Amino acid sequence: MAKTAGIIIIGDEILSGKVQDLNSQFMAKELRLRGIDVRRISVIPDDIGEIAREVKEFSKRFDYVFTSGGIGPTHDDVTIEGIAEAFNVKTVLNNSLKKLLYKKYGVNLTPEQLKMAEVPEGAELLKDEPIKFPLILFKNIYILPGIPEYLKEKFFVIEKLFNEPPILLKKVYIREYEPEIAPFLNEIVKSHKDVKIGSYPVLGNEDYYVMVTLESLDEESLNSALEDFINKISREKVTKVEG
């Protein structure tokens, strides 16, 4: 079984449509490349109670949890408070973060800027040379910024921590419509339990009309399902196979 992950995107601006969420797609793709199966993506508002409920549930259900957004200096940055409330701990000022902020702002450091040194009590910092500001880890929850450029910078630092067996993928491009291949897909799903099958219609392409994906942690099982599927639909309908 692959390790599992849940992603929580926090921000009223996402729910209102003012800002497009790019972070969940980025993290889902990167985690899958590292053998981690993203099982749920949630988008919630800047509300302490909502954050508390969601992170507590995700932390119980999944091996890894990634939050994005709500860790800045403004009134609506309440992710840290929400996580603290979820696990009934206090928010505290982290000395290392406080020193970094004093180094940056000096005597001009404001209470709002100092808020960025707050962490849930018991949290640890993940540091690395490329990032100026450490990433906060609390239990199995990785607390990431909402700005995509900053999130990517921090994510590429922690990706080395994930070394799971890769999820193997095959893509089959078929010159046939989905209703025609559906019976064969159902047969493959029943006979190859450890292979995950996906079917995706493709519009506006003359060479193929459907892309079918097959995924598994086991290479032998994956190849067996692939061969079985191609034989069932007939090889002349297959435009190409990738992976």
Backbone torsions as a table, in degrees:
resi	resn	phi	psi	omega
1	MET	NA	134.4	177.3
2	ALA	-73.3	149.3	172.0
3	LYS	-64.7	149.6	-174.7
4	THR	-111.9	157.8	178.9
5	ALA	-142.5	151.4	171.1
6	GLY	-125.8	142.0	-179.0
7	ILE	-116.5	129.1	178.4
8	ILE	-117.8	115.4	177.6
9	ILE	-97.1	122.5	-173.3
10	ILE	-113.4	123.5	176.7
11	GLY	160.4	125.7	174.7
12	ASP	-60.2	-31.1	-176.3
13	GLU	-66.5	-27.3	176.4
14	ILE	-74.4	-45.8	-177.5
15	LEU	-67.7	-28.5	-179.6
16	SER	-86.3	-8.2	-179.5
17	GLY	83.4	5.2	-179.7
18	LYS	-71.9	-29.9	-178.8
19	VAL	-131.4	139.1	178.5
20	GLN	-87.2	135.6	177.5
21	ASP	-78.6	115.5	174.9
22	LEU	-106.6	-17.4	-170.5
23	ASN	-72.8	-36.9	-177.3
24	SER	-67.2	-40.8	178.8
25	GLN	-64.5	-44.0	179.0
26	PHE	-59.4	-49.2	-176.6
27	MET	-67.5	-39.8	179.8
28	ALA	-60.3	-43.9	180.0
29	LYS	-66.0	-45.6	-177.4
30	GLU	-67.1	-39.4	-180.0
31	LEU	-66.4	-40.0	178.8
32	ARG	-62.9	-37.5	177.3
33	LEU	-62.2	-22.4	-178.9
34	ARG	-104.8	18.0	172.9
35	GLY	80.3	17.3	-179.6
36	ILE	-109.6	128.2	-174.4
37	ASP	-92.6	110.0	177.3
38	VAL	-75.4	119.1	-174.7
39	ARG	-101.9	-20.3	179.1
40	ARG	-156.4	140.9	172.5
41	ILE	-123.6	126.2	-177.2
42	SER	-123.4	140.4	175.0
43	VAL	-118.0	121.2	-174.9
44	ILE	-131.7	161.3	-177.6
45	PRO	-79.4	173.2	176.4
46	ASP	-78.2	73.1	-176.6
47	ASP	-136.0	124.4	-174.0
48	ILE	-58.3	-44.8	-179.5
49	GLY	-63.6	-43.0	179.0
50	GLU	-63.4	-43.7	179.6
51	ILE	-62.6	-45.1	-179.2
52	ALA	-58.5	-47.1	-178.8
53	ARG	-63.5	-42.5	-174.5
54	GLU	-71.1	-45.5	-177.6
55	VAL	-68.3	-33.8	178.4
56	LYS	-64.6	-44.9	179.3
57	GLU	-65.7	-46.6	-179.8
58	PHE	-62.9	-40.7	-178.2
59	SER	-61.6	-34.8	178.1
60	LYS	-74.4	-37.8	-170.7
61	ARG	-84.0	-31.0	-169.9
62	PHE	-121.2	155.2	178.8
63	ASP	-68.2	-39.0	-179.7
64	TYR	-129.6	143.6	175.0
65	VAL	-126.6	136.8	178.5
66	PHE	-124.7	121.2	174.1
67	THR	-104.1	149.3	179.0
68	SER	-133.3	122.9	174.9
69	GLY	103.3	159.8	171.7
70	GLY	80.2	27.5	-178.9
71	ILE	-124.4	27.2	179.0
72	GLY	-95.5	-159.7	-174.5
73	PRO	-95.1	-1.0	-171.4
74	THR	-93.3	173.5	-173.8
75	HIS	-62.4	-28.3	-176.4
76	ASP	-95.1	8.2	175.7
77	ASP	-91.2	90.2	-170.5
78	VAL	-124.1	18.1	-179.1
79	THR	-61.9	-44.4	-178.8
80	ILE	-60.9	-44.9	178.5
81	GLU	-62.7	-39.5	180.0
82	GLY	-63.8	-43.4	179.4
83	ILE	-66.9	-40.9	177.4
84	ALA	-60.2	-43.6	179.8
85	GLU	-64.4	-37.0	-178.2
86	ALA	-59.4	-34.6	-174.8
87	PHE	-113.8	14.5	173.9
88	ASN	55.9	46.6	174.8
89	VAL	-123.4	167.1	179.3
90	LYS	-86.3	160.1	166.0
91	THR	-91.4	136.0	-177.9
92	VAL	-131.3	157.7	175.0
93	LEU	-82.3	124.5	177.8
94	ASN	-85.1	126.2	-174.2
95	ASN	-62.7	-38.6	-179.6
96	SER	-64.6	-43.2	179.0
97	LEU	-67.2	-37.9	179.4
98	LYS	-62.2	-41.2	179.0
99	LYS	-64.0	-40.1	178.5
100	LEU	-62.8	-39.7	179.8
101	LEU	-69.1	-40.4	177.2
102	TYR	-64.1	-36.4	178.8
103	LYS	-64.6	-35.9	-178.2
104	LYS	-79.9	-43.9	-171.9
105	TYR	-104.4	-18.7	-179.7
106	GLY	62.6	-141.2	-177.0
107	VAL	-70.4	-11.8	179.7
108	ASN	-85.6	3.3	-179.7
109	LEU	-60.5	124.3	-178.3
110	THR	-96.7	161.0	175.8
111	PRO	-56.7	-34.6	179.3
112	GLU	-66.0	-43.2	178.0
113	GLN	-67.3	-35.6	178.8
114	LEU	-64.6	-24.1	177.5
115	LYS	-57.0	-27.4	-178.7
116	MET	-72.0	-5.7	175.3
117	ALA	-94.3	-0.7	-179.4
118	GLU	-78.2	138.6	176.1
119	VAL	-139.4	158.5	170.7
120	PRO	-65.6	137.2	-178.9
121	GLU	-56.9	128.8	-177.5
122	GLY	99.7	-4.9	179.4
123	ALA	-71.4	157.4	173.8
124	GLU	-120.6	159.8	179.6
125	LEU	-106.2	136.5	174.6
126	LEU	-106.4	116.0	-174.8
127	LYS	-112.7	152.1	175.2
128	ASP	-160.2	154.5	-175.0
129	GLU	-55.7	-43.0	-175.1
130	PRO	-66.2	-23.5	-175.4
131	ILE	-105.3	137.2	-178.3
132	LYS	-79.0	-33.5	-175.8
133	PHE	-116.5	121.5	-175.1
134	PRO	-60.4	158.0	176.0
135	LEU	-90.0	142.3	-178.5
136	ILE	-96.9	128.9	175.8
137	LEU	-119.4	125.4	176.1
138	PHE	-126.2	117.2	-173.4
139	LYS	55.1	-119.3	178.3
140	ASN	-105.7	22.9	-175.4
141	ILE	-109.1	117.5	176.7
142	TYR	-94.1	119.1	-172.4
143	ILE	-99.5	109.5	-172.5
144	LEU	-114.2	155.0	178.1
145	PRO	-72.5	165.8	-179.6
146	GLY	-89.6	-24.7	179.8
147	ILE	-69.3	120.4	-172.7
148	PRO	-53.3	-40.5	-178.3
149	GLU	-63.8	-41.0	179.1
150	TYR	-70.9	-39.3	179.4
151	LEU	-61.4	-45.8	179.9
152	LYS	-61.2	-42.4	-179.5
153	GLU	-57.5	-45.0	-179.4
154	LYS	-74.6	-36.7	-178.5
155	PHE	-64.2	-40.2	-179.4
156	PHE	-67.5	-19.2	175.0
157	VAL	-76.4	-40.2	-175.3
158	ILE	-88.9	-9.9	-175.8
159	GLU	-60.5	-27.2	179.6
160	LYS	-66.3	-16.4	178.6
161	LEU	-74.9	-18.6	-175.9
162	PHE	-103.4	112.7	-177.0
163	ASN	-133.4	56.3	-178.8
164	GLU	-87.3	159.2	173.6
165	PRO	-57.5	136.3	-175.7
166	PRO	-67.8	147.1	172.4
167	ILE	-85.0	113.7	-175.6
168	LEU	-79.9	142.8	-173.2
169	LEU	-134.5	135.8	170.1
170	LYS	-123.7	138.3	175.6
171	LYS	-116.7	128.7	-179.8
172	VAL	-117.5	121.9	-179.6
173	TYR	-101.5	123.5	-167.8
174	ILE	-122.1	133.5	176.5
175	ARG	-90.2	68.6	179.4
176	GLU	-163.1	153.9	-177.8
177	TYR	-86.6	154.2	-172.6
178	GLU	-57.8	-43.3	179.9
179	PRO	-58.7	-30.9	-178.8
180	GLU	-73.6	-32.9	-177.6
181	ILE	-94.5	-7.3	-177.2
182	ALA	-55.4	-44.1	179.6
183	PRO	-60.3	-37.1	179.4
184	PHE	-70.6	-38.0	176.5
185	LEU	-60.9	-43.2	179.5
186	ASN	-61.3	-38.4	178.0
187	GLU	-64.4	-42.5	-179.7
188	ILE	-64.8	-42.0	179.3
189	VAL	-59.5	-41.8	-178.6
190	LYS	-70.5	-37.1	-172.6
191	SER	-93.0	-11.4	179.9
192	HIS	-129.0	79.9	-171.2
193	LYS	-66.9	-27.3	-176.9
194	ASP	-96.7	18.1	175.1
195	VAL	-121.0	127.8	179.4
196	LYS	-91.7	128.3	-175.5
197	ILE	-110.8	135.4	174.0
198	GLY	-129.9	144.6	180.0
199	SER	-128.9	128.1	-173.0
200	TYR	-136.1	109.8	176.9
201	PRO	-61.2	144.1	179.3
202	VAL	-118.9	124.0	-178.8
203	LEU	-100.1	146.6	172.8
204	GLY	75.3	22.8	178.2
205	ASN	-124.0	126.6	-177.2
206	GLU	-81.4	-20.4	-175.4
207	ASP	-83.6	-34.0	179.3
208	TYR	-150.1	154.3	-175.2
209	TYR	-115.8	-16.0	-178.7
210	VAL	-142.0	140.2	168.9
211	MET	-110.2	123.7	177.1
212	VAL	-108.2	131.5	177.5
213	THR	-110.4	142.0	174.8
214	LEU	-125.5	128.1	-176.4
215	GLU	-131.4	141.6	177.6
216	SER	-163.8	158.2	172.4
217	LEU	-84.4	-14.4	-175.8
218	ASP	-109.2	117.6	-174.9
219	GLU	-65.1	-39.8	-179.2
220	GLU	-63.8	-43.9	178.7
221	SER	-63.3	-40.2	-179.3
222	LEU	-64.0	-47.1	-179.3
223	ASN	-65.8	-35.7	178.0
224	SER	-64.5	-44.5	179.3
225	ALA	-66.0	-40.2	178.9
226	LEU	-60.9	-48.4	-178.9
227	GLU	-63.6	-42.2	179.4
228	ASP	-61.0	-44.0	-178.2
229	PHE	-66.0	-46.2	-179.3
230	ILE	-61.4	-40.1	178.8
231	ASN	-65.0	-36.5	-178.0
232	LYS	-69.6	-39.8	-176.0
233	ILE	-89.1	-9.6	-177.8
234	SER	83.4	134.3	-171.6
235	ARG	-65.7	-29.2	-177.1
236	GLU	-68.0	-15.4	177.6
237	LYS	-87.6	-7.9	-179.4
238	VAL	-89.1	118.0	179.6
239	THR	-78.3	-45.8	178.5
240	LYS	-163.2	161.2	176.0
241	VAL	-127.4	131.4	178.2
242	GLU	-117.9	149.8	176.5
243	GLY	108.3	NA	NA
